[in-house]
Amino acid sequence: MRVIFAGTPDFARVALQALIDAGFDIPLVLTQPDRPAGRGMKLQPSAVKQCAQAHGIVVAQPAGLRLNGAHAEAAQAAQQAIADARADAMVVAAYGLILPPWVLEAPRLGCFNIHASLLPRWRGAAPIHRAIEAGDTQTGVTIMQMDAGLDTGDMLLVEPLPIQTEDTTASLHDRLAALGGRLMVEALALAACGGLRPVVQPEAGITYAHKIEKREAALDWSLGAETLARRVRAFDPFPGTQTARGDDSFKVWAAHAQPGGAGAVGEVLAVNEHGVQVQTGDGVLVLTTLQRAGGKRLPVAEFLRGFALQVGDRLHAPEA
């Protein structure tokens, strides 16, 4: 089977590698244009581009796919590359561009998407983050036949995955990426012999995982400790959660909730080598891994050697 692959970040790279390892013929990979990154802000290829080039696969990086849009010339070149690939199917994983109808209709079997949730829950851009933030106890991967909607296509394969108590987006991402790659290999094998059985998504239970915004990083101490602890885990590795004492802001990378507390919202109740206890709107949040601006993530005992938080200090959202 000839398969075009479209994806950009590491989540997609894992799936591309799985398809390569399974022996699929991949004549073309689509990925986002190189972006500036790192201290020098030099152009960096995506994880998918690096993987494709390492295996000698042709890579196309159109800035857009609409034939009559601002990137029409790039889209027309991509259209020709897709036609020349003569693909049976296209696999899409975290590509980052909306596929117009001409792309969806190009491969003989259509386009298959790897989505990191149990659809229809958490359609949209950030399903892993939002599942942790919401306190879900399980998520999973859905292999979906793509249509013109936002993650609305028929479900082809679904497999659940538990969310562990200490999972961050980083740790859950890695397990879901591996699951997505395995399921996509299974789906293509079934597609090759006509064994897929599409299931229409139910109307009940639809939720949307909106894109994570940097402004969400600020910890709102009026919320409950359990809510804040989930947000800390959900926003690791991006954008991280942040708080401040006076003019000094710092990031919180690990924390857990405990009941009780009788201080004002945002008040530091206790400071020791095991954690900084902060009063929330409901319960106490114990901060255990912290980072100053320009510094490294540190266990609380090391962090406190250079940032002397004290009982009675008041933490607040950093100035925008």
C-alpha angles and dihedrals in degrees: 000000000000112000131186112208124209120186144110122198133054092276088064094041090062090055093046090052090049091054091048092049090049090057102247117159106244110186097170140023123197118202140157119278116269112279131206112256142157130038093307092044090226120167110271127194117234121257089251093052091051091051093047093049091048087059096042095249120154111252128205121189109188115178089218141001104213109112093211099036136095090285096044095135092053090045092052091051089050090049090055092047091051092048091049090051091064090205126187091207143359122224116206125193123167091327097157099219127093111242112229120215094267090061094045090053098042102085119066093238096033129234126317121202129204106215122185100223142059098265137255084033113082103009110176143045106324110034096147095051094045095047091056093042091052093051096245113172094208141024131162145169129291121197104208137189101234122235133169094281131085103273090323101126128117117285115243104175130005129186125175125222126195119241108226121222093248098038118135124194087258095056095040091046092060094051093045092048091055091046091048092053093049094047092048091054089051092047094052091048089053092044090055091061098035092254101132118110111198117215121199113236114252119247092226120083100025113159131165126228101210119204115276112253124205090233089067090067094083112099113232104210092197088073121086123274094243091053092049093047090054091049091052090055094042094053095051116134095011133062094345121212122271141198137167145215108208107314094339115095127189139175127249113214102168132025141144135206128242130178127252132032129151104204134106118280109281094013119141105236101179139004125198142131091278097055152312111262115213127185115238133183088273120017133336128297114212112208113210108162120040141169133201120215108282092009137100132264106272137185108253095254091058093041092055092058089070101028113044106207112183138196108271096031114133120225122204142168112289118253111267 
